[in-house]
C-alpha cells in the first residue's frame, strides 16, 4: 500500500446519519492542508443510505479532504469497525474519533505534532458539555474527560496497530476496547503521550429512562479487560465493587430471612439494605438534577443496580474464566 497522506481519520458509525454529518463537517473544517489527510467512514451497519450520503458529500465538496466509505462485514462492533477503517486507510498515522463527536479545528494538527519519531500513540482531551444540574447519566458520561487513550480522540501509528493486531474484536460494545489497546501498547513498551491541545467535544446523547440498568452489561467487558491486563486494570480502572456486594448481600439476606420465617434476620437485613441503598442513591443525586422523573429513576435504579451489575460481573467471570470482583 502506498502511504501518500500524513494522517487518516477513521470514524466508525452505526445508523446515526445526522450525528455523522455533524462530525464530518467538523473534520472537513480542520486547520490542516486538505491534501494531508483523508476521512474514512467505517459503517458497521453497511447501510446503503449512509453510503450514498457519504459518497454524495465527497462529490459535492471535491476541494475538501478525501472522503471514503468502508462497509463493515463479518465481525461487528466498534472494535471491528475501527479495524476495518484503519486497515483500509492510506496513511501511517491513524486518528480515531466517533460519529457523535465534534473535533475542534486544530485537533488533527495538534495530534500530528505530538507523533514524534519515538512516539507510538497519543490521546487528546475530551470535553463533555453539561448543564448546571446534569442527570446522573450525563455526569457519568462526563467521565470520558478523565479517560486515557479513549477512541473518541486518539492517534496511533499504523505500525503500532499492526504489531498488536489492532483492536480486540471480542469487545463487541463501545466499552473498554480502547483501554485494551492502550494497555497492550504500554505493556509492550510502547510510548503513548497525552496531547491536551488536541480537543474533541463529545455532547451527551439523550438516553431512555433507567438507562443505568442497561449499562451494567458493560461489566462483561470489564471482566475481559481485567483478565488481559490485571495490574493495569486495578491501577487505572477500578477495584472490587464492595458497595454493590454489601447492598446485594443484605437484600438477599432479607429475602432469605423472610422465606425461612426468621423475622429478626429479615428485618435487620432489610433495614441494612434500605440504608445502604439510600446512601447509594444520595451519592448519585449529589449535584445532579432534582426533576421528579430523575428522582424516581435514581430511587428505583439505585436499589437494582447492584444486583444487575453483579449478575453481569459473574457472567463475565464465567465467560472469560477470570476471578473478577
C-alpha positions in Angstrom: 0.0 0.0 0.0 1.3 3.5 -0.9 1.0 5.7 2.1 0.5 9.1 0.5 -1.1 11.2 3.2 0.1 12.3 6.7 -3.0 11.1 8.6 -6.2 9.1 8.1 -9.2 9.8 10.3 -11.3 6.7 11.0 -14.9 7.3 12.1 -16.9 4.2 13.0 -20.7 4.7 12.6 -23.9 2.8 13.1 -27.2 4.2 11.9 -26.6 7.8 13.2 -26.5 9.7 10.0 -27.4 13.1 11.5 -24.6 12.8 14.0 -22.2 11.5 11.4 -22.9 14.6 9.2 -22.1 16.9 12.1 -18.8 15.1 12.8 -17.8 15.1 9.1 -18.5 18.8 8.9 -16.1 19.4 11.8 -13.5 17.1 10.2 -13.7 18.8 6.9 -13.1 22.2 8.6 -9.8 21.2 10.2 -6.9 23.7 10.1 -4.7 21.3 8.1 -4.0 21.3 4.3 -6.7 19.2 2.6 -4.2 17.1 0.8 -2.6 16.0 4.0 -5.4 13.9 5.4 -8.3 11.7 4.5 -11.5 10.6 6.3 -12.6 7.0 6.3 -16.2 6.2 7.4 -16.4 2.6 8.7 -20.1 1.7 8.6 -20.9 -1.1 11.0 -24.4 -1.4 9.6 -23.2 -1.4 5.9 -26.2 0.8 5.2 -26.9 2.0 1.7 -28.3 5.3 2.9 -25.2 6.1 4.8 -23.0 5.0 1.8 -25.0 7.3 -0.6 -24.8 10.2 1.8 -21.0 9.9 2.3 -20.4 9.5 -1.5 -22.6 12.4 -2.3 -20.7 14.6 0.2 -17.4 13.6 -1.3 -18.7 14.5 -4.8 -20.3 17.8 -3.6 -17.0 19.0 -2.0 -14.2 18.0 -4.2 -11.9 20.6 -2.7 -12.1 19.0 0.7 -10.1 16.2 2.1 -10.6 12.7 0.6 -13.7 11.1 2.0 -14.2 7.3 1.7 -16.9 4.8 2.8 -15.9 1.4 4.1 -18.7 -1.1 4.8 -18.1 -3.5 7.7 -18.8 -7.2 7.1 -18.2 -10.3 9.2 -17.4 -9.3 12.8 -19.3 -6.3 14.1 -19.0 -3.8 16.9 -16.9 -0.6 17.3 -13.6 -2.6 17.6 -14.3 -4.4 14.3 -15.4 -1.2 12.6 -12.2 0.6 13.6 -10.1 -2.3 12.4 -11.8 -2.2 9.0 -11.3 1.5 8.9 -7.6 1.7 9.7 -6.7 -1.3 7.5 -8.3 0.5 4.6 -6.6 3.8 5.4 -3.8 5.2 3.3 -1.6 6.8 6.0 1.0 5.8 8.5 -0.7 7.8 11.3 -4.3 6.9 12.1 -6.6 9.2 14.0 -9.8 7.9 15.6 -12.9 9.8 16.7 -16.6 8.8 16.9 -19.6 9.8 14.9 -21.2 11.6 17.8 -18.2 13.8 18.4 -17.1 17.3 17.2 -13.4 17.7 16.8 -12.0 21.2 17.3 -10.4 22.9 14.3 -6.8 22.3 15.4 -7.5 18.7 16.5 -5.6 17.0 13.7 -2.8 19.4 13.6 -2.2 19.1 17.4 -2.3 15.3 17.2 0.2 15.2 14.3 2.6 17.5 16.1 2.6 15.0 19.0 3.6 12.0 16.9 7.3 12.4 17.0 9.5 9.6 15.7 9.7 7.8 19.1 6.0 8.0 19.9 3.6 5.1 19.1 0.4 6.9 20.0 -1.3 9.9 21.5 -4.6 10.8 23.0 -6.2 14.2 23.3 -8.6 16.0 25.6 -12.3 15.3 25.5 -14.8 18.0 26.5 -18.3 16.9 27.6 -20.6 19.9 27.9 -23.0 19.5 30.8 -25.9 21.6 32.2 -25.6 23.2 35.6 -27.7 20.3 37.0 -26.9 17.2 34.9 -28.6 13.9 35.3 -26.7 11.0 36.8 -26.3 9.6 33.3 -24.9 12.9 31.9 -22.4 13.2 34.8 -21.3 9.6 34.3 -20.7 10.3 30.6 -18.5 13.2 31.5 -16.1 10.6 33.0 -14.7 10.5 29.4 -12.9 13.7 30.2 -10.6 11.7 32.6 -10.0 8.8 30.2 -6.7 7.8 28.7 -6.5 6.5 25.2 -10.2 7.0 24.6 -11.0 6.3 20.9 -13.1 9.4 20.6 -9.8 11.2 20.5 -6.6 9.3 19.8 -3.8 8.8 17.3 -1.8 5.7 16.6 0.9 4.7 14.2 -0.2 2.1 11.7 2.9 0.0 12.6 1.9 0.0 16.3 -1.6 -1.1 15.5 -0.3 -3.8 13.2 2.1 -5.0 15.8 -0.7 -5.7 18.3 -3.3 -6.9 15.8 -5.4 -3.8 16.1 -8.5 -3.7 18.4 -9.6 -6.9 20.1 -12.9 -7.7 18.4 -14.2 -9.6 21.4 -15.1 -6.2 22.7 -18.4 -6.1 20.8 -19.8 -3.0 22.6 -18.4 0.5 22.9 -16.7 -0.2 26.2 -13.1 -0.9 27.1 -11.8 -1.8 23.6 -9.9 1.5 23.7 -8.4 0.8 27.1 -7.4 -2.7 26.0 -5.4 -1.3 23.0 -3.8 1.4 25.2 -2.8 -1.1 27.9 -1.5 -3.6 25.3 0.9 -1.0 23.9 2.0 0.1 27.4 2.8 -3.5 28.4 4.8 -4.0 25.2 6.9 -0.9 25.9 5.1 1.5 23.6 5.2 5.2 24.2 1.7 6.9 24.3 1.6 10.5 25.2 -1.2 13.0 26.2 -1.9 15.9 23.9 -4.1 18.5 25.8 -4.3 20.7 22.8 -6.0 18.1 20.6 -9.6 18.7 21.7 -12.8 16.8 20.8 -16.2 17.9 22.1 -18.4 14.9 23.0 -22.0 16.1 23.5 -24.1 13.7 25.6 -26.8 12.0 23.6 -30.3 11.6 25.0 -30.9 8.4 26.9 -34.0 6.5 27.9 -35.4 6.4 31.5 -33.5 3.7 33.5 -30.5 3.6 31.1 -28.2 2.9 34.1 -29.6 -0.6 34.4 -28.8 -1.4 30.8 -25.3 0.0 31.1 -24.5 -2.7 33.7 -24.0 -5.1 30.9 -20.7 -3.4 30.2 -19.3 -5.3 33.2 -18.9 -8.3 30.8 -16.1 -6.3 29.1 -14.6 -5.2 32.4 -14.1 -8.8 33.1 -12.3 -9.4 29.8 -10.1 -6.3 30.3 -9.3 -7.4 33.8 -8.2 -10.8 32.6 -6.0 -9.4 29.9 -4.4 -6.6 32.0 -5.0 -7.4 35.7 -2.4 -4.9 37.1 -3.3 -2.0 34.9 -7.0 -2.7 35.4 -6.7 -2.4 39.1 -4.4 0.6 38.9 -6.2 2.7 36.3 -9.8 1.4 36.1 -11.3 0.2 39.3 -11.1 -2.2 42.2 -13.7 -4.6 43.6 -17.2 -3.2 43.9 -17.7 -3.7 47.6 -20.6 -1.3 47.8 -22.5 -3.5 45.4 -21.7 -6.6 47.2 -22.9 -5.2 50.5 -26.2 -4.0 49.0 -26.9 -7.2 47.2 -25.9 -9.3 50.2 -28.2 -7.5 52.5 -31.1 -7.8 50.0 -30.6 -11.5 49.6 -30.3 -12.0 53.3 -33.6 -10.2 53.9 -35.3 -12.3 51.2 -33.8 -15.5 52.7 -34.8 -14.5 56.2 -38.4 -13.8 55.1 -38.5 -17.2 53.2 -37.3 -19.1 56.2 -39.5 -17.3 58.7 -36.6 -15.7 60.5 -38.2 -12.4 61.2 -35.2 -10.8 63.0 -32.8 -11.6 60.2 -35.3 -10.4 57.6 -35.9 -7.1 59.5 -32.3 -6.4 60.3 -31.1 -7.2 56.7 -33.9 -5.2 55.3 -33.0 -2.2 57.3 -29.4 -2.6 56.3 -30.3 -2.9 52.6 -32.6 0.2 52.8 -29.9 2.2 54.5 -27.2 1.2 52.0 -29.4 1.7 49.0 -30.4 5.2 50.3 -26.8 6.1 50.8 -26.0 5.0 47.2 -28.9 6.9 45.9 -27.9 10.1 47.7 -24.4 9.8 46.3 -25.7 9.6 42.8 -28.1 12.5 43.4 -25.4 14.8 44.8 -25.1 17.8 42.5 -27.5 16.4 39.9 -31.0 17.2 38.6 -33.9 17.3 41.0 -36.5 16.8 38.4 -39.2 14.4 39.7 -38.6 11.9 36.9 -34.9 11.9 37.7 -35.5 11.5 41.4 -37.8 8.5 40.8 -35.3 7.0 38.4 -32.4 7.3 40.9 -34.6 5.8 43.7 -35.5 2.7 41.7 -32.2 2.1 39.9 -30.1 2.5 43.0 -32.0 -0.4 44.5 -31.5 -2.6 41.4 -28.1 -1.6 40.0 -26.0 -3.7 42.5 -27.9 -6.9 41.7 -27.9 -6.3 37.9 -24.2 -5.3 37.9 -23.2 -8.4 39.9 -25.2 -10.6 37.5 -23.1 -9.3 34.6 -19.9 -9.4 36.5 -20.4 -13.1 37.4 -21.4 -13.8 33.8 -18.3 -12.1 32.6 -16.1 -14.0 35.1 -17.6 -17.3 33.8 -17.4 -16.4 30.1 -13.8 -15.3 30.3 -12.7 -17.7 33.1 -11.3 -15.0 35.3 -11.6 -14.2 39.1 -13.3 -10.9 38.8 -14.6 -9.0 41.8 
